[in-house]
């Protein structure tokens, strides 16, 4: 039987228990062990970046739509990634306190908030003006001062480089070569690459003019828009 929460303290305790369960039951078991990453996930209040209609699902193990019709939002990639995917991406980027980070696909601003806890500066691009405004408002309300959101899709010129890390918060058919050019020596780009039903997290590191690629784990994620897709022709 479910009993109603009858005080703000009860509600706060329930939220913290849900956050703890998310970290222990979803994220740790997905090979996220880095102490700093886990600490950040415990401090940044994910529920405050989730639309009110879906707030009760803030800690669940699936993508959360950000506006309008849920099916359409998912089809257009207007969603938050599952918590374990966000956590693994954050861990694998291995951010340092002096890093400048570019994120493609701000969504609700939650991932930018996580990145901002570990890096010096975050620039996050969002193709939809309504979502960009929501993300910026969420970041301001959360007191995040070293992350900014701009309207853009990441497929055109980006004047803010170079960056120490670039994160694509969604999937693409192939690693965008123009983004690799924005990496500093030693920089990392993380993207979920491939097509349904098989995508790989792809981590590219720059060493001078050489790029080293690893494919550490499999997952699925909605598409980022305006990046090239393979031809649909078959012979």
C-alpha positions in Angstrom: 0.0 0.0 0.0 1.2 3.5 -0.8 0.9 6.2 1.8 0.8 9.9 0.9 3.8 12.0 1.8 2.6 14.5 4.4 5.5 16.9 4.8 8.3 18.5 2.8 10.8 16.5 4.8 9.1 13.3 3.7 9.2 14.4 0.0 12.8 15.4 0.3 13.7 12.0 1.8 11.8 10.2 -0.9 13.7 12.2 -3.6 17.0 11.5 -2.1 16.2 7.8 -1.8 15.2 7.7 -5.5 18.4 9.5 -6.4 20.4 7.0 -4.3 18.6 4.1 -6.0 19.3 5.5 -9.4 23.0 5.7 -8.7 23.3 2.3 -7.0 20.9 0.2 -9.1 21.3 1.7 -12.6 24.5 3.7 -12.8 27.1 1.7 -10.7 26.0 -1.6 -12.4 26.8 0.0 -15.7 30.5 0.2 -14.8 30.4 3.8 -13.5 32.8 3.7 -10.6 34.6 7.1 -10.8 34.2 8.8 -7.4 33.9 12.4 -8.8 31.3 11.3 -11.4 29.2 9.6 -8.8 29.5 12.6 -6.5 28.4 15.0 -9.2 25.4 12.8 -10.0 24.4 12.9 -6.3 24.7 16.7 -6.1 23.0 17.9 -9.3 19.2 17.6 -8.8 18.1 15.8 -12.0 14.4 16.3 -11.1 14.7 20.0 -11.5 15.7 19.6 -15.2 12.7 17.3 -16.0 9.5 18.8 -17.3 6.8 18.9 -14.6 4.6 16.4 -16.4 7.4 13.8 -16.2 9.0 14.7 -12.9 7.8 11.6 -11.2 9.9 9.7 -13.7 13.1 11.7 -13.2 15.1 8.8 -11.9 13.8 6.0 -14.1 15.9 4.0 -16.5 14.7 5.5 -19.8 14.7 8.6 -22.0 12.3 11.4 -20.9 10.5 13.5 -23.5 11.0 17.3 -23.1 7.9 18.8 -24.7 4.6 18.2 -26.5 3.6 14.8 -27.6 5.9 12.2 -26.1 6.1 10.0 -29.3 6.9 13.0 -31.5 9.4 14.3 -29.0 11.3 11.0 -29.0 11.2 10.8 -32.8 12.7 14.3 -33.0 15.3 13.5 -30.4 13.9 16.1 -27.9 14.5 14.1 -24.8 16.9 13.5 -21.9 19.1 10.4 -22.3 18.7 7.6 -19.7 20.7 8.3 -16.5 23.1 5.5 -16.9 24.0 6.7 -20.4 24.6 10.2 -19.2 26.7 8.9 -16.4 28.9 6.7 -18.5 29.5 9.5 -21.1 30.4 11.9 -18.2 32.9 9.4 -16.8 34.5 8.5 -20.1 35.2 12.1 -21.0 37.6 12.3 -18.1 37.2 16.0 -17.6 39.6 18.2 -15.8 39.0 21.4 -13.8 40.5 23.7 -16.5 38.7 22.1 -19.5 36.5 23.9 -22.0 33.7 21.7 -23.1 31.3 21.8 -26.1 28.0 19.9 -25.9 25.8 19.4 -28.9 22.2 18.9 -27.9 21.5 20.8 -24.7 18.0 19.4 -24.2 16.9 20.4 -20.7 20.4 21.6 -19.6 21.0 18.6 -17.2 24.0 17.3 -19.0 25.5 20.8 -19.2 25.0 21.1 -15.5 26.9 17.8 -14.9 29.7 18.9 -17.2 29.9 22.3 -15.5 30.6 20.6 -12.2 33.8 19.0 -13.5 35.0 21.5 -16.1 35.9 25.2 -16.2 33.5 26.3 -19.0 30.7 24.6 -21.0 29.1 25.8 -24.2 26.0 23.9 -25.1 24.2 24.1 -28.4 20.5 23.4 -28.9 18.7 23.4 -32.3 15.2 24.3 -30.9 14.9 27.8 -29.5 12.2 26.8 -27.0 14.4 24.0 -25.5 17.5 26.3 -25.5 15.5 28.9 -23.4 14.3 26.1 -21.1 17.9 24.8 -20.6 19.3 28.2 -19.9 16.5 28.9 -17.4 17.1 25.5 -15.7 20.8 26.2 -15.4 20.3 29.6 -14.0 17.8 28.3 -11.4 20.3 25.6 -10.4 23.0 28.3 -9.9 25.2 27.0 -12.7 27.2 30.0 -13.8 29.9 28.4 -16.0 27.6 26.9 -18.6 25.8 28.8 -21.4 23.3 27.6 -24.0 23.1 28.9 -27.5 20.7 28.1 -30.4 22.6 26.0 -32.9 22.8 22.5 -34.2 26.5 21.7 -34.3 26.6 21.0 -38.0 27.7 24.5 -39.0 30.6 26.8 -38.0 31.3 27.0 -34.3 33.5 30.0 -33.4 34.3 29.2 -29.8 37.0 26.5 -30.3 39.2 24.9 -29.6 37.8 22.7 -26.9 39.3 20.1 -24.5 36.2 17.9 -24.8 33.2 17.7 -27.1 30.1 15.7 -26.2 27.2 14.8 -28.6 24.1 14.2 -26.4 22.4 12.0 -29.0 23.4 9.7 -31.8 24.9 10.3 -35.2 25.5 8.1 -38.2 29.2 8.8 -38.2 31.7 11.0 -36.2 31.4 14.6 -37.6 34.9 15.3 -38.9 34.4 19.1 -38.6 34.0 18.7 -34.8 37.3 16.8 -34.6 39.0 19.9 -35.9 37.8 21.8 -32.9 39.7 19.6 -30.4 42.8 20.7 -28.7 45.8 18.4 -28.7 44.9 15.8 -26.1 41.2 16.6 -26.5 38.4 14.0 -26.5 35.2 13.7 -28.4 32.4 11.4 -27.2 29.5 10.4 -29.5 27.0 7.6 -29.8 27.5 6.4 -33.4 25.6 4.0 -35.7 22.2 2.9 -36.7 19.3 1.1 -35.2 19.6 -1.6 -33.8 23.3 -1.3 -33.1 25.1 1.8 -31.9 28.5 2.2 -30.2 29.8 4.9 -27.8 32.7 6.2 -29.8 35.6 8.1 -28.0 38.1 9.9 -30.2 41.3 11.4 -28.7 43.5 13.8 -30.6 47.2 13.6 -30.5 48.6 16.3 -32.7 47.4 15.5 -36.2 46.6 11.9 -35.2 43.2 10.7 -33.9 42.8 7.5 -31.8 39.3 5.9 -31.7 37.9 3.4 -29.2 34.5 1.9 -29.0 34.1 1.0 -25.3 30.4 0.1 -25.0 27.1 -0.4 -26.9 23.9 1.6 -26.4 21.0 3.3 -28.3 20.1 7.0 -28.4 17.8 9.2 -30.4 19.2 11.1 -33.3 20.7 14.5 -33.3 19.3 16.5 -36.2 21.1 18.0 -39.2 24.0 15.6 -39.2 24.6 13.5 -42.4 22.8 10.2 -42.8 23.9 7.3 -45.0 22.2 6.9 -48.3 19.0 4.9 -48.3 19.8 3.3 -51.6 20.6 -0.4 -51.7 22.1 -2.4 -54.6 
